[in-house]
Amino acid sequence: MERRAVKFWYDPEGDFMEVIFDEKAGYFRETDDERVMEKVDADGNFLGFSVMNVSSLKGKPFEVALA
């Protein structure tokens, strides 16, 4: 089984977190939850996701479908 690195980035000032599974060119698109954006490449392959207003999630688990 191949192991891959996952990159996490959190900006406390912007209250924003990004998780990237694959370092490729891509773009963010909306999901069903306005706090979450998914990053995909030109072919629609899932590369990662971002979460806005992370501090508002404290003690409140949520679920969102990603590509």
mmCIF file of the N, C-alpha and C atoms, coordinates in Angstrom:
data_MODEL
# 
_entry.id   MODEL 
# 
loop_
_atom_site.group_PDB 
_atom_site.id 
_atom_site.type_symbol 
_atom_site.label_atom_id 
_atom_site.label_alt_id 
_atom_site.label_comp_id 
_atom_site.label_asym_id 
_atom_site.label_entity_id 
_atom_site.label_seq_id 
_atom_site.pdbx_PDB_ins_code 
_atom_site.Cartn_x 
_atom_site.Cartn_y 
_atom_site.Cartn_z 
_atom_site.occupancy 
_atom_site.B_iso_or_equiv 
_atom_site.pdbx_formal_charge 
_atom_site.auth_seq_id 
_atom_site.auth_comp_id 
_atom_site.auth_asym_id 
_atom_site.auth_atom_id 
_atom_site.pdbx_PDB_model_num 
ATOM 1   N N  . MET A 1 1  ? 0.839   -1.176 0.000   1.00 0.00 ? 1  MET A N  1 
ATOM 2   C CA . MET A 1 1  ? 0.000   0.000  0.000   1.00 0.00 ? 1  MET A CA 1 
ATOM 3   C C  . MET A 1 1  ? 0.886   1.243  0.000   1.00 0.00 ? 1  MET A C  1 
ATOM 4   N N  . GLU A 1 2  ? 0.631   2.128  -0.957  1.00 0.00 ? 2  GLU A N  1 
ATOM 5   C CA . GLU A 1 2  ? 1.408   3.357  -1.056  1.00 0.00 ? 2  GLU A CA 1 
ATOM 6   C C  . GLU A 1 2  ? 0.917   4.374  -0.029  1.00 0.00 ? 2  GLU A C  1 
ATOM 7   N N  . ARG A 1 3  ? 1.847   4.965  0.683   1.00 0.00 ? 3  ARG A N  1 
ATOM 8   C CA . ARG A 1 3  ? 1.496   6.004  1.661   1.00 0.00 ? 3  ARG A CA 1 
ATOM 9   C C  . ARG A 1 3  ? 1.665   7.362  1.000   1.00 0.00 ? 3  ARG A C  1 
ATOM 10  N N  . ARG A 1 4  ? 0.711   8.254  1.261   1.00 0.00 ? 4  ARG A N  1 
ATOM 11  C CA . ARG A 1 4  ? 0.760   9.592  0.692   1.00 0.00 ? 4  ARG A CA 1 
ATOM 12  C C  . ARG A 1 4  ? 0.682   10.619 1.803   1.00 0.00 ? 4  ARG A C  1 
ATOM 13  N N  . ALA A 1 5  ? 1.347   11.725 1.566   1.00 0.00 ? 5  ALA A N  1 
ATOM 14  C CA . ALA A 1 5  ? 1.314   12.821 2.533   1.00 0.00 ? 5  ALA A CA 1 
ATOM 15  C C  . ALA A 1 5  ? 0.025   13.620 2.355   1.00 0.00 ? 5  ALA A C  1 
ATOM 16  N N  . VAL A 1 6  ? -0.480  14.122 3.448   1.00 0.00 ? 6  VAL A N  1 
ATOM 17  C CA . VAL A 1 6  ? -1.638  15.006 3.448   1.00 0.00 ? 6  VAL A CA 1 
ATOM 18  C C  . VAL A 1 6  ? -1.175  16.312 4.074   1.00 0.00 ? 6  VAL A C  1 
ATOM 19  N N  . LYS A 1 7  ? -1.473  17.423 3.407   1.00 0.00 ? 7  LYS A N  1 
ATOM 20  C CA . LYS A 1 7  ? -1.062  18.726 3.921   1.00 0.00 ? 7  LYS A CA 1 
ATOM 21  C C  . LYS A 1 7  ? -2.250  19.428 4.562   1.00 0.00 ? 7  LYS A C  1 
ATOM 22  N N  . PHE A 1 8  ? -2.029  19.909 5.789   1.00 0.00 ? 8  PHE A N  1 
ATOM 23  C CA . PHE A 1 8  ? -3.038  20.660 6.539   1.00 0.00 ? 8  PHE A CA 1 
ATOM 24  C C  . PHE A 1 8  ? -2.524  22.080 6.712   1.00 0.00 ? 8  PHE A C  1 
ATOM 25  N N  . TRP A 1 9  ? -3.391  23.040 6.560   1.00 0.00 ? 9  TRP A N  1 
ATOM 26  C CA . TRP A 1 9  ? -3.013  24.425 6.779   1.00 0.00 ? 9  TRP A CA 1 
ATOM 27  C C  . TRP A 1 9  ? -4.166  25.109 7.486   1.00 0.00 ? 9  TRP A C  1 
ATOM 28  N N  . TYR A 1 10 ? -3.857  25.787 8.581   1.00 0.00 ? 10 TYR A N  1 
ATOM 29  C CA . TYR A 1 10 ? -4.889  26.502 9.339   1.00 0.00 ? 10 TYR A CA 1 
ATOM 30  C C  . TYR A 1 10 ? -4.462  27.943 9.520   1.00 0.00 ? 10 TYR A C  1 
ATOM 31  N N  . ASP A 1 11 ? -5.374  28.855 9.208   1.00 0.00 ? 11 ASP A N  1 
ATOM 32  C CA . ASP A 1 11 ? -5.146  30.280 9.374   1.00 0.00 ? 11 ASP A CA 1 
ATOM 33  C C  . ASP A 1 11 ? -6.060  30.758 10.492  1.00 0.00 ? 11 ASP A C  1 
ATOM 34  N N  . PRO A 1 12 ? -5.536  30.914 11.719  1.00 0.00 ? 12 PRO A N  1 
ATOM 35  C CA . PRO A 1 12 ? -6.395  31.310 12.838  1.00 0.00 ? 12 PRO A CA 1 
ATOM 36  C C  . PRO A 1 12 ? -6.988  32.704 12.665  1.00 0.00 ? 12 PRO A C  1 
ATOM 37  N N  . GLU A 1 13 ? -6.268  33.585 12.001  1.00 0.00 ? 13 GLU A N  1 
ATOM 38  C CA . GLU A 1 13 ? -6.781  34.941 11.801  1.00 0.00 ? 13 GLU A CA 1 
ATOM 39  C C  . GLU A 1 13 ? -7.990  34.937 10.859  1.00 0.00 ? 13 GLU A C  1 
ATOM 40  N N  . GLY A 1 14 ? -7.920  34.121 9.813   1.00 0.00 ? 14 GLY A N  1 
ATOM 41  C CA . GLY A 1 14 ? -9.027  34.018 8.861   1.00 0.00 ? 14 GLY A CA 1 
ATOM 42  C C  . GLY A 1 14 ? -10.034 32.952 9.243   1.00 0.00 ? 14 GLY A C  1 
ATOM 43  N N  . ASP A 1 15 ? -9.713  32.160 10.309  1.00 0.00 ? 15 ASP A N  1 
ATOM 44  C CA . ASP A 1 15 ? -10.573 31.070 10.780  1.00 0.00 ? 15 ASP A CA 1 
ATOM 45  C C  . ASP A 1 15 ? -10.887 30.109 9.637   1.00 0.00 ? 15 ASP A C  1 
ATOM 46  N N  . PHE A 1 16 ? -9.819  29.665 8.972   1.00 0.00 ? 16 PHE A N  1 
ATOM 47  C CA . PHE A 1 16 ? -9.895  28.902 7.731   1.00 0.00 ? 16 PHE A CA 1 
ATOM 48  C C  . PHE A 1 16 ? -8.925  27.731 7.787   1.00 0.00 ? 16 PHE A C  1 
ATOM 49  N N  . MET A 1 17 ? -9.368  26.543 7.348   1.00 0.00 ? 17 MET A N  1 
ATOM 50  C CA . MET A 1 17 ? -8.502  25.370 7.290   1.00 0.00 ? 17 MET A CA 1 
ATOM 51  C C  . MET A 1 17 ? -8.563  24.771 5.893   1.00 0.00 ? 17 MET A C  1 
ATOM 52  N N  . GLU A 1 18 ? -7.406  24.344 5.409   1.00 0.00 ? 18 GLU A N  1 
ATOM 53  C CA . GLU A 1 18 ? -7.337  23.695 4.102   1.00 0.00 ? 18 GLU A CA 1 
ATOM 54  C C  . GLU A 1 18 ? -6.616  22.366 4.268   1.00 0.00 ? 18 GLU A C  1 
ATOM 55  N N  . VAL A 1 19 ? -7.142  21.322 3.619   1.00 0.00 ? 19 VAL A N  1 
ATOM 56  C CA . VAL A 1 19 ? -6.538  19.990 3.631   1.00 0.00 ? 19 VAL A CA 1 
ATOM 57  C C  . VAL A 1 19 ? -6.334  19.588 2.171   1.00 0.00 ? 19 VAL A C  1 
ATOM 58  N N  . ILE A 1 20 ? -5.089  19.296 1.803   1.00 0.00 ? 20 ILE A N  1 
ATOM 59  C CA . ILE A 1 20 ? -4.761  18.956 0.421   1.00 0.00 ? 20 ILE A CA 1 
ATOM 60  C C  . ILE A 1 20 ? -4.180  17.538 0.374   1.00 0.00 ? 20 ILE A C  1 
ATOM 61  N N  . PHE A 1 21 ? -4.774  16.708 -0.475  1.00 0.00 ? 21 PHE A N  1 
ATOM 62  C CA . PHE A 1 21 ? -4.336  15.327 -0.659  1.00 0.00 ? 21 PHE A CA 1 
ATOM 63  C C  . PHE A 1 21 ? -3.403  15.178 -1.855  1.00 0.00 ? 21 PHE A C  1 
ATOM 64  N N  . ASP A 1 22 ? -3.516  16.071 -2.819  1.00 0.00 ? 22 ASP A N  1 
ATOM 65  C CA . ASP A 1 22 ? -2.703  15.978 -4.028  1.00 0.00 ? 22 ASP A CA 1 
ATOM 66  C C  . ASP A 1 22 ? -2.349  17.383 -4.504  1.00 0.00 ? 22 ASP A C  1 
ATOM 67  N N  . GLU A 1 23 ? -1.056  17.668 -4.632  1.00 0.00 ? 23 GLU A N  1 
ATOM 68  C CA . GLU A 1 23 ? -0.565  18.992 -5.021  1.00 0.00 ? 23 GLU A CA 1 
ATOM 69  C C  . GLU A 1 23 ? -0.608  19.150 -6.539  1.00 0.00 ? 23 GLU A C  1 
ATOM 70  N N  . LYS A 1 24 ? -1.783  19.361 -7.071  1.00 0.00 ? 24 LYS A N  1 
ATOM 71  C CA . LYS A 1 24 ? -1.958  19.595 -8.503  1.00 0.00 ? 24 LYS A CA 1 
ATOM 72  C C  . LYS A 1 24 ? -2.703  20.907 -8.691  1.00 0.00 ? 24 LYS A C  1 
ATOM 73  N N  . ALA A 1 25 ? -2.611  21.433 -9.908  1.00 0.00 ? 25 ALA A N  1 
ATOM 74  C CA . ALA A 1 25 ? -3.399  22.618 -10.232 1.00 0.00 ? 25 ALA A CA 1 
ATOM 75  C C  . ALA A 1 25 ? -4.877  22.254 -10.173 1.00 0.00 ? 25 ALA A C  1 
ATOM 76  N N  . GLY A 1 26 ? -5.664  23.150 -9.642  1.00 0.00 ? 26 GLY A N  1 
ATOM 77  C CA . GLY A 1 26 ? -7.088  22.888 -9.548  1.00 0.00 ? 26 GLY A CA 1 
ATOM 78  C C  . GLY A 1 26 ? -7.828  24.133 -9.111  1.00 0.00 ? 26 GLY A C  1 
ATOM 79  N N  . TYR A 1 27 ? -9.067  23.948 -8.766  1.00 0.00 ? 27 TYR A N  1 
ATOM 80  C CA . TYR A 1 27 ? -9.896  25.063 -8.328  1.00 0.00 ? 27 TYR A CA 1 
ATOM 81  C C  . TYR A 1 27 ? -10.868 24.585 -7.259  1.00 0.00 ? 27 TYR A C  1 
ATOM 82  N N  . PHE A 1 28 ? -11.367 25.540 -6.479  1.00 0.00 ? 28 PHE A N  1 
ATOM 83  C CA . PHE A 1 28 ? -12.337 25.223 -5.444  1.00 0.00 ? 28 PHE A CA 1 
ATOM 84  C C  . PHE A 1 28 ? -13.743 25.414 -5.987  1.00 0.00 ? 28 PHE A C  1 
ATOM 85  N N  . ARG A 1 29 ? -14.630 24.496 -5.630  1.00 0.00 ? 29 ARG A N  1 
ATOM 86  C CA . ARG A 1 29 ? -16.042 24.623 -5.999  1.00 0.00 ? 29 ARG A CA 1 
ATOM 87  C C  . ARG A 1 29 ? -16.900 24.390 -4.769  1.00 0.00 ? 29 ARG A C  1 
ATOM 88  N N  . GLU A 1 30 ? -18.111 24.913 -4.817  1.00 0.00 ? 30 GLU A N  1 
ATOM 89  C CA . GLU A 1 30 ? -19.022 24.846 -3.682  1.00 0.00 ? 30 GLU A CA 1 
ATOM 90  C C  . GLU A 1 30 ? -19.490 23.418 -3.412  1.00 0.00 ? 30 GLU A C  1 
ATOM 91  N N  . THR A 1 31 ? -19.895 23.187 -2.170  1.00 0.00 ? 31 THR A N  1 
ATOM 92  C CA . THR A 1 31 ? -20.526 21.931 -1.774  1.00 0.00 ? 31 THR A CA 1 
ATOM 93  C C  . THR A 1 31 ? -21.914 22.277 -1.226  1.00 0.00 ? 31 THR A C  1 
ATOM 94  N N  . ASP A 1 32 ? -22.596 21.276 -0.682  1.00 0.00 ? 32 ASP A N  1 
ATOM 95  C CA . ASP A 1 32 ? -23.917 21.501 -0.097  1.00 0.00 ? 32 ASP A CA 1 
ATOM 96  C C  . ASP A 1 32 ? -23.855 22.324 1.186   1.00 0.00 ? 32 ASP A C  1 
ATOM 97  N N  . ASP A 1 33 ? -22.682 22.434 1.776   1.00 0.00 ? 33 ASP A N  1 
ATOM 98  C CA . ASP A 1 33 ? -22.495 23.205 3.007   1.00 0.00 ? 33 ASP A CA 1 
ATOM 99  C C  . ASP A 1 33 ? -21.684 24.451 2.665   1.00 0.00 ? 33 ASP A C  1 
ATOM 100 N N  . GLU A 1 34 ? -22.230 25.617 2.912   1.00 0.00 ? 34 GLU A N  1 
ATOM 101 C CA . GLU A 1 34 ? -21.551 26.865 2.528   1.00 0.00 ? 34 GLU A CA 1 
ATOM 102 C C  . GLU A 1 34 ? -20.210 27.065 3.212   1.00 0.00 ? 34 GLU A C  1 
ATOM 103 N N  . ARG A 1 35 ? -19.923 26.326 4.280   1.00 0.00 ? 35 ARG A N  1 
ATOM 104 C CA . ARG A 1 35 ? -18.639 26.442 4.986   1.00 0.00 ? 35 ARG A CA 1 
ATOM 105 C C  . ARG A 1 35 ? -17.535 25.638 4.315   1.00 0.00 ? 35 ARG A C  1 
ATOM 106 N N  . VAL A 1 36 ? -17.899 24.699 3.437   1.00 0.00 ? 36 VAL A N  1 
ATOM 107 C CA . VAL A 1 36 ? -16.933 23.755 2.869   1.00 0.00 ? 36 VAL A CA 1 
ATOM 108 C C  . VAL A 1 36 ? -16.854 23.912 1.351   1.00 0.00 ? 36 VAL A C  1 
ATOM 109 N N  . MET A 1 37 ? -15.619 23.995 0.854   1.00 0.00 ? 37 MET A N  1 
ATOM 110 C CA . MET A 1 37 ? -15.348 24.015 -0.585  1.00 0.00 ? 37 MET A CA 1 
ATOM 111 C C  . MET A 1 37 ? -14.456 22.821 -0.887  1.00 0.00 ? 37 MET A C  1 
ATOM 112 N N  . GLU A 1 38 ? -14.683 22.164 -2.024  1.00 0.00 ? 38 GLU A N  1 
ATOM 113 C CA . GLU A 1 38 ? -13.814 21.057 -2.411  1.00 0.00 ? 38 GLU A CA 1 
ATOM 114 C C  . GLU A 1 38 ? -12.906 21.508 -3.538  1.00 0.00 ? 38 GLU A C  1 
ATOM 115 N N  . LYS A 1 39 ? -11.666 21.018 -3.523  1.00 0.00 ? 39 LYS A N  1 
ATOM 116 C CA . LYS A 1 39 ? -10.708 21.356 -4.573  1.00 0.00 ? 39 LYS A CA 1 
ATOM 117 C C  . LYS A 1 39 ? -10.623 20.182 -5.536  1.00 0.00 ? 39 LYS A C  1 
ATOM 118 N N  . VAL A 1 40 ? -10.794 20.474 -6.816  1.00 0.00 ? 40 VAL A N  1 
ATOM 119 C CA . VAL A 1 40 ? -10.733 19.448 -7.854  1.00 0.00 ? 40 VAL A CA 1 
ATOM 120 C C  . VAL A 1 40 ? -9.832  19.930 -8.985  1.00 0.00 ? 40 VAL A C  1 
ATOM 121 N N  . ASP A 1 41 ? -9.343  18.988 -9.790  1.00 0.00 ? 41 ASP A N  1 
ATOM 122 C CA . ASP A 1 41 ? -8.546  19.376 -10.949 1.00 0.00 ? 41 ASP A CA 1 
ATOM 123 C C  . ASP A 1 41 ? -9.470  19.572 -12.152 1.00 0.00 ? 41 ASP A C  1 
ATOM 124 N N  . ALA A 1 42 ? -8.902  19.838 -13.318 1.00 0.00 ? 42 ALA A N  1 
ATOM 125 C CA . ALA A 1 42 ? -9.689  20.116 -14.523 1.00 0.00 ? 42 ALA A CA 1 
ATOM 126 C C  . ALA A 1 42 ? -10.571 18.940 -14.928 1.00 0.00 ? 42 ALA A C  1 
ATOM 127 N N  . ASP A 1 43 ? -10.195 17.711 -14.524 1.00 0.00 ? 43 ASP A N  1 
ATOM 128 C CA . ASP A 1 43 ? -10.978 16.521 -14.849 1.00 0.00 ? 43 ASP A CA 1 
ATOM 129 C C  . ASP A 1 43 ? -11.995 16.172 -13.764 1.00 0.00 ? 43 ASP A C  1 
ATOM 130 N N  . GLY A 1 44 ? -12.037 16.981 -12.700 1.00 0.00 ? 44 GLY A N  1 
ATOM 131 C CA . GLY A 1 44 ? -12.983 16.725 -11.614 1.00 0.00 ? 44 GLY A CA 1 
ATOM 132 C C  . GLY A 1 44 ? -12.468 15.791 -10.538 1.00 0.00 ? 44 GLY A C  1 
ATOM 133 N N  . ASN A 1 45 ? -11.178 15.433 -10.598 1.00 0.00 ? 45 ASN A N  1 
ATOM 134 C CA . ASN A 1 45 ? -10.587 14.556 -9.583  1.00 0.00 ? 45 ASN A CA 1 
ATOM 135 C C  . ASN A 1 45 ? -10.406 15.324 -8.284  1.00 0.00 ? 45 ASN A C  1 
ATOM 136 N N  . PHE A 1 46 ? -10.775 14.721 -7.179  1.00 0.00 ? 46 PHE A N  1 
ATOM 137 C CA . PHE A 1 46 ? -10.729 15.332 -5.856  1.00 0.00 ? 46 PHE A CA 1 
ATOM 138 C C  . PHE A 1 46 ? -9.285  15.529 -5.396  1.00 0.00 ? 46 PHE A C  1 
ATOM 139 N N  . LEU A 1 47 ? -8.948  16.769 -5.010  1.00 0.00 ? 47 LEU A N  1 
ATOM 140 C CA . LEU A 1 47 ? -7.594  17.096 -4.556  1.00 0.00 ? 47 LEU A CA 1 
ATOM 141 C C  . LEU A 1 47 ? -7.539  17.478 -3.085  1.00 0.00 ? 47 LEU A C  1 
ATOM 142 N N  . GLY A 1 48 ? -8.647  17.976 -2.536  1.00 0.00 ? 48 GLY A N  1 
ATOM 143 C CA . GLY A 1 48 ? -8.661  18.419 -1.145  1.00 0.00 ? 48 GLY A CA 1 
ATOM 144 C C  . GLY A 1 48 ? -9.923  19.197 -0.840  1.00 0.00 ? 48 GLY A C  1 
ATOM 145 N N  . PHE A 1 49 ? -9.902  19.882 0.314   1.00 0.00 ? 49 PHE A N  1 
ATOM 146 C CA . PHE A 1 49 ? -11.062 20.674 0.702   1.00 0.00 ? 49 PHE A CA 1 
ATOM 147 C C  . PHE A 1 49 ? -10.640 21.788 1.641   1.00 0.00 ? 49 PHE A C  1 
ATOM 148 N N  . SER A 1 50 ? -11.526 22.765 1.789   1.00 0.00 ? 50 SER A N  1 
ATOM 149 C CA . SER A 1 50 ? -11.296 23.848 2.740   1.00 0.00 ? 50 SER A CA 1 
ATOM 150 C C  . SER A 1 50 ? -12.544 24.038 3.582   1.00 0.00 ? 50 SER A C  1 
ATOM 151 N N  . VAL A 1 51 ? -12.339 24.536 4.804   1.00 0.00 ? 51 VAL A N  1 
ATOM 152 C CA . VAL A 1 51 ? -13.443 24.789 5.728   1.00 0.00 ? 51 VAL A CA 1 
ATOM 153 C C  . VAL A 1 51 ? -13.310 26.207 6.249   1.00 0.00 ? 51 VAL A C  1 
ATOM 154 N N  . MET A 1 52 ? -14.356 26.983 6.097   1.00 0.00 ? 52 MET A N  1 
ATOM 155 C CA . MET A 1 52 ? -14.404 28.356 6.594   1.00 0.00 ? 52 MET A CA 1 
ATOM 156 C C  . MET A 1 52 ? -15.060 28.362 7.971   1.00 0.00 ? 52 MET A C  1 
ATOM 157 N N  . ASN A 1 53 ? -14.777 29.382 8.766   1.00 0.00 ? 53 ASN A N  1 
ATOM 158 C CA . ASN A 1 53 ? -15.372 29.531 10.103  1.00 0.00 ? 53 ASN A CA 1 
ATOM 159 C C  . ASN A 1 53 ? -15.192 28.277 10.960  1.00 0.00 ? 53 ASN A C  1 
ATOM 160 N N  . VAL A 1 54 ? -13.972 27.776 10.989  1.00 0.00 ? 54 VAL A N  1 
ATOM 161 C CA . VAL A 1 54 ? -13.660 26.547 11.720  1.00 0.00 ? 54 VAL A CA 1 
ATOM 162 C C  . VAL A 1 54 ? -14.063 26.645 13.193  1.00 0.00 ? 54 VAL A C  1 
ATOM 163 N N  . SER A 1 55 ? -13.863 27.789 13.814  1.00 0.00 ? 55 SER A N  1 
ATOM 164 C CA . SER A 1 55 ? -14.176 27.914 15.241  1.00 0.00 ? 55 SER A CA 1 
ATOM 165 C C  . SER A 1 55 ? -15.665 27.726 15.525  1.00 0.00 ? 55 SER A C  1 
ATOM 166 N N  . SER A 1 56 ? -16.527 27.948 14.543  1.00 0.00 ? 56 SER A N  1 
ATOM 167 C CA . SER A 1 56 ? -17.968 27.770 14.746  1.00 0.00 ? 56 SER A CA 1 
ATOM 168 C C  . SER A 1 56 ? -18.354 26.301 14.828  1.00 0.00 ? 56 SER A C  1 
ATOM 169 N N  . LEU A 1 57 ? -17.430 25.407 14.482  1.00 0.00 ? 57 LEU A N  1 
ATOM 170 C CA . LEU A 1 57 ? -17.721 23.975 14.475  1.00 0.00 ? 57 LEU A CA 1 
ATOM 171 C C  . LEU A 1 57 ? -17.476 23.312 15.827  1.00 0.00 ? 57 LEU A C  1 
ATOM 172 N N  . LYS A 1 58 ? -16.944 24.059 16.765  1.00 0.00 ? 58 LYS A N  1 
ATOM 173 C CA . LYS A 1 58 ? -16.599 23.509 18.073  1.00 0.00 ? 58 LYS A CA 1 
ATOM 174 C C  . LYS A 1 58 ? -17.810 22.813 18.700  1.00 0.00 ? 58 LYS A C  1 
ATOM 175 N N  . GLY A 1 59 ? -17.656 21.501 18.948  1.00 0.00 ? 59 GLY A N  1 
ATOM 176 C CA . GLY A 1 59 ? -18.706 20.725 19.596  1.00 0.00 ? 59 GLY A CA 1 
ATOM 177 C C  . GLY A 1 59 ? -19.894 20.440 18.703  1.00 0.00 ? 59 GLY A C  1 
ATOM 178 N N  . LYS A 1 60 ? -19.781 20.759 17.407  1.00 0.00 ? 60 LYS A N  1 
ATOM 179 C CA . LYS A 1 60 ? -20.885 20.557 16.486  1.00 0.00 ? 60 LYS A CA 1 
ATOM 180 C C  . LYS A 1 60 ? -20.405 19.760 15.277  1.00 0.00 ? 60 LYS A C  1 
ATOM 181 N N  . PRO A 1 61 ? -20.398 18.444 15.351  1.00 0.00 ? 61 PRO A N  1 
ATOM 182 C CA . PRO A 1 61 ? -19.963 17.665 14.182  1.00 0.00 ? 61 PRO A CA 1 
ATOM 183 C C  . PRO A 1 61 ? -20.920 17.897 13.017  1.00 0.00 ? 61 PRO A C  1 
ATOM 184 N N  . PHE A 1 62 ? -20.382 17.840 11.814  1.00 0.00 ? 62 PHE A N  1 
ATOM 185 C CA . PHE A 1 62 ? -21.216 17.985 10.638  1.00 0.00 ? 62 PHE A CA 1 
ATOM 186 C C  . PHE A 1 62 ? -20.726 17.047 9.549   1.00 0.00 ? 62 PHE A C  1 
ATOM 187 N N  . GLU A 1 63 ? -21.537 16.854 8.544   1.00 0.00 ? 63 GLU A N  1 
ATOM 188 C CA . GLU A 1 63 ? -21.205 15.940 7.470   1.00 0.00 ? 63 GLU A CA 1 
ATOM 189 C C  . GLU A 1 63 ? -21.496 16.635 6.155   1.00 0.00 ? 63 GLU A C  1 
ATOM 190 N N  . VAL A 1 64 ? -20.609 16.422 5.177   1.00 0.00 ? 64 VAL A N  1 
ATOM 191 C CA . VAL A 1 64 ? -20.821 16.980 3.842   1.00 0.00 ? 64 VAL A CA 1 
ATOM 192 C C  . VAL A 1 64 ? -20.258 15.984 2.823   1.00 0.00 ? 64 VAL A C  1 
ATOM 193 N N  . ALA A 1 65 ? -20.966 15.793 1.716   1.00 0.00 ? 65 ALA A N  1 
ATOM 194 C CA . ALA A 1 65 ? -20.516 14.900 0.662   1.00 0.00 ? 65 ALA A CA 1 
ATOM 195 C C  . ALA A 1 65 ? -19.490 15.622 -0.207  1.00 0.00 ? 65 ALA A C  1 
ATOM 196 N N  . LEU A 1 66 ? -18.374 14.960 -0.485  1.00 0.00 ? 66 LEU A N  1 
ATOM 197 C CA . LEU A 1 66 ? -17.317 15.515 -1.329  1.00 0.00 ? 66 LEU A CA 1 
ATOM 198 C C  . LEU A 1 66 ? -17.146 14.627 -2.555  1.00 0.00 ? 66 LEU A C  1 
ATOM 199 N N  . ALA A 1 67 ? -16.518 15.186 -3.589  1.00 0.00 ? 67 ALA A N  1 
ATOM 200 C CA . ALA A 1 67 ? -16.330 14.460 -4.872  1.00 0.00 ? 67 ALA A CA 1 
ATOM 201 C C  . ALA A 1 67 ? -15.667 13.117 -4.669  1.00 0.00 ? 67 ALA A C  1 
# 
